[in-house]
Amino acid sequence: MEKKPAILCMFSGGIDSTGVLHQLMTNEKFTEHPLIVHHIHIFNRENRAKAEAAAVSSILNYYHKNVNRKFLVTESTFNTTGFAPLQSSRFPFDMDVCAFFSGNICAARKEIDFVAMGRTKTDVDSGGDNFMVRMKRAQAIFKSVMSLENTNLPEYIFPVIDFTKGEIWKFLPEQVRKSTWWCRRPVYKEGKPPQACGKCQTCKDVKEFVDAGV
């Protein structure tokens, strides 16, 4: 049997990318492809890296134990905390960082033909023109990284593009759902797991569909 090309899953431990991972783990459309799961420890002024790392570890452990699907896990680090002395109110978008790293991973691993990203119906419907511009910019970054490579350009795929965040939440296994991380401004207290702030827009969005019984 001809070996299928590999899929690279850029995984943050959030609801969207966890939905992608679940699809890659369980949907017959993807399960014959070798799978590489990559997590970027992103250190910036939102201070989410520790909370996301805990979510990633817990979720991957679940799939290792409960799904008969082999996958390789890799990781990297991206740190922009040094922007603070410049009084910068901006830092790179996550999707731009993912595009840069995924391009470099694909350049290093020629067996990858697909890069799976966590874009949802909620993102597309609510993000408007600005979201589409950001998506195009991220893909331009990916193409730029790959521009010197003598190989076919891997394809971006969006396995949960037809699902809202609430629908993804609903189809995730309960243990996985509880392990995901969504808050943009986590609260850390010594000796306790990270807590969601309950105030950022993502916390409000998640509360809405959780309270609705989704």
C-alpha positions as CSV (number, residue, x, y, z in Angstrom):
1,M,0.0,0.0,0.0
2,E,1.3,3.5,-0.9
3,K,2.3,5.5,2.1
4,K,0.1,8.6,2.7
5,P,1.7,12.0,3.0
6,A,2.0,13.4,6.6
7,I,-0.2,16.0,8.2
8,L,1.3,18.6,10.5
9,C,-1.2,19.7,13.2
10,M,-0.3,23.1,14.9
11,F,-1.7,22.5,18.4
12,S,-2.2,25.1,21.1
13,G,-4.5,23.2,23.5
14,G,-7.4,25.7,22.8
15,I,-10.9,24.6,21.7
16,D,-10.2,25.2,18.0
17,S,-7.0,23.3,17.7
18,T,-8.3,20.5,20.0
19,G,-11.2,20.1,17.6
20,V,-8.7,19.8,14.7
21,L,-6.7,17.2,16.7
22,H,-9.8,15.2,17.5
23,Q,-10.8,15.1,13.8
24,L,-7.3,14.0,12.8
25,M,-7.4,11.3,15.4
26,T,-10.9,9.9,14.7
27,N,-12.1,10.9,11.2
28,E,-11.4,8.2,8.6
29,K,-10.6,11.0,6.1
30,F,-7.4,11.6,8.0
31,T,-6.4,8.6,10.1
32,E,-4.3,6.8,7.4
33,H,-2.0,9.8,7.2
34,P,1.1,9.9,9.5
35,L,0.5,12.7,12.0
36,I,2.9,15.2,13.6
37,V,1.5,17.4,16.4
38,H,3.5,20.6,17.1
39,H,3.0,22.9,20.0
40,I,4.7,26.4,20.2
41,H,5.3,27.7,23.7
42,I,4.4,31.4,23.0
43,F,5.7,33.7,25.7
44,N,4.1,37.2,25.4
45,R,2.4,39.8,27.6
46,E,-0.8,37.7,27.8
47,N,1.2,35.1,29.8
48,R,-0.7,32.1,28.5
49,A,2.3,29.7,27.9
50,K,2.1,27.9,31.2
51,A,-1.7,27.4,31.0
52,E,-1.5,26.2,27.4
53,A,1.3,23.8,28.1
54,A,-0.7,22.1,30.9
55,A,-3.7,21.8,28.5
56,V,-1.5,20.3,25.7
57,S,0.1,17.8,28.0
58,S,-3.3,16.6,29.4
59,I,-5.0,16.4,26.0
60,L,-2.2,14.6,24.3
61,N,-2.0,12.1,27.2
62,Y,-5.7,11.4,26.7
63,Y,-5.3,10.6,23.0
64,H,-2.2,8.5,23.7
65,K,-4.2,6.3,26.1
66,N,-7.6,6.2,24.5
67,V,-7.1,6.3,20.7
68,N,-5.3,3.7,18.6
69,R,-3.5,6.3,16.5
70,K,0.2,6.9,16.4
71,F,1.5,10.4,16.3
72,L,4.7,12.3,16.8
73,V,4.9,15.3,19.2
74,T,7.3,18.1,18.7
75,E,7.6,21.6,20.2
76,S,9.3,25.0,20.0
77,T,9.5,28.3,21.8
78,F,8.7,31.8,20.7
79,N,9.3,34.7,23.1
80,T,8.3,38.3,22.6
81,T,8.4,39.4,26.3
82,G,11.5,41.5,25.3
83,F,9.1,43.8,23.4
84,A,8.0,45.3,26.7
85,P,10.9,47.8,27.1
86,L,9.9,49.2,23.7
87,Q,6.5,50.0,25.1
88,S,4.9,47.9,22.4
89,S,1.1,47.5,22.5
90,R,1.3,44.9,19.8
91,F,2.9,41.5,19.4
92,P,2.7,38.9,16.6
93,F,-0.6,37.2,16.0
94,D,-0.7,33.5,16.9
95,M,-1.6,32.6,13.3
96,D,1.5,34.5,12.0
97,V,3.7,32.7,14.5
98,C,2.2,29.3,13.5
99,A,2.7,30.1,9.8
100,F,6.3,30.9,10.3
101,F,7.0,27.8,12.4
102,S,4.9,25.4,10.2
103,G,6.8,26.6,7.1
104,N,10.1,25.8,8.7
105,I,8.9,22.4,9.9
106,C,7.6,21.6,6.4
107,A,11.0,22.7,5.0
108,A,12.7,20.3,7.3
109,R,10.3,17.4,6.9
110,K,9.6,16.8,3.2
111,E,7.0,14.1,4.0
112,I,4.5,16.7,5.1
113,D,1.9,17.6,2.5
114,F,-0.8,19.1,4.7
115,V,-0.8,21.7,7.6
116,A,-3.9,21.5,9.8
117,M,-5.0,24.8,11.4
118,G,-7.8,25.5,13.8
119,R,-10.1,27.9,11.9
120,T,-13.8,27.6,12.7
121,K,-17.1,28.7,11.3
122,T,-17.3,31.1,14.3
123,D,-14.0,32.7,13.2
124,V,-15.1,33.2,9.6
125,D,-18.6,34.5,10.5
126,S,-17.6,36.9,13.2
127,G,-14.2,38.0,12.0
128,G,-15.3,39.8,8.9
129,D,-12.9,41.2,6.4
130,N,-10.2,41.8,9.0
131,F,-10.0,38.1,9.8
132,M,-9.7,37.2,6.1
133,V,-6.9,39.7,5.6
134,R,-5.1,38.2,8.6
135,M,-5.6,34.7,7.2
136,K,-4.2,35.7,3.9
137,R,-1.2,37.4,5.5
138,A,-0.4,34.2,7.6
139,Q,-0.5,32.1,4.5
140,A,1.8,34.6,2.7
141,I,4.2,34.1,5.6
142,F,4.0,30.4,5.2
143,K,4.6,30.6,1.4
144,S,7.5,33.0,2.0
145,V,9.3,30.6,4.4
146,M,8.8,27.8,1.8
147,S,9.9,29.9,-1.2
148,L,13.4,28.7,-1.3
149,E,12.5,25.0,-1.1
150,N,12.6,22.8,-4.1
151,T,9.4,21.0,-3.3
152,N,5.6,21.3,-3.7
153,L,4.0,23.7,-1.3
154,P,2.1,21.9,1.4
155,E,-1.6,22.7,1.6
156,Y,-3.3,24.4,4.5
157,I,-6.3,22.5,5.7
158,F,-9.0,23.5,8.1
159,P,-10.7,20.3,9.5
160,V,-13.2,22.3,11.7
161,I,-14.0,25.1,9.4
162,D,-17.7,24.0,9.1
163,F,-18.1,23.9,12.9
164,T,-18.8,26.6,15.4
165,K,-16.8,26.7,18.7
166,G,-19.9,25.5,20.5
167,E,-20.3,22.5,18.1
168,I,-16.6,21.6,18.6
169,W,-17.1,21.8,22.4
170,K,-20.1,19.4,22.0
171,F,-18.3,16.7,20.0
172,L,-15.1,16.7,22.2
173,P,-14.9,13.9,24.8
174,E,-15.7,15.3,28.2
175,Q,-12.2,14.7,29.6
176,V,-10.7,16.5,26.7
177,R,-13.2,19.3,26.9
178,K,-12.3,19.9,30.5
179,S,-8.6,20.1,29.7
180,T,-8.8,22.7,26.9
181,W,-7.6,26.2,27.5
182,W,-9.2,29.3,26.1
183,C,-8.6,32.3,28.4
184,R,-6.4,35.2,27.0
185,R,-5.4,36.4,30.5
186,P,-5.0,33.4,32.8
187,V,-4.8,33.9,36.6
188,Y,-2.0,32.1,38.4
189,K,-2.0,31.3,42.2
190,E,0.7,29.4,43.9
191,G,0.0,25.7,44.3
192,K,-3.1,25.9,42.1
193,P,-3.8,25.1,38.5
194,P,-4.2,28.2,36.2
195,Q,-7.7,29.8,36.3
196,A,-9.6,31.5,33.5
197,C,-10.1,35.2,34.1
198,G,-13.8,35.1,33.2
199,K,-13.5,38.7,31.8
200,C,-11.8,38.4,28.4
201,Q,-13.9,38.1,25.2
202,T,-13.0,34.4,24.8
203,C,-14.1,33.6,28.3
204,K,-17.4,35.4,27.7
205,D,-18.0,33.5,24.4
206,V,-17.3,30.1,26.0
207,K,-19.5,30.9,29.0
208,E,-22.3,31.7,26.6
209,F,-22.5,28.3,25.0
210,V,-21.6,26.4,28.2
211,D,-24.5,28.1,30.0
212,A,-26.7,27.3,27.1
213,G,-26.1,23.6,27.7
214,V,-24.0,23.0,24.6
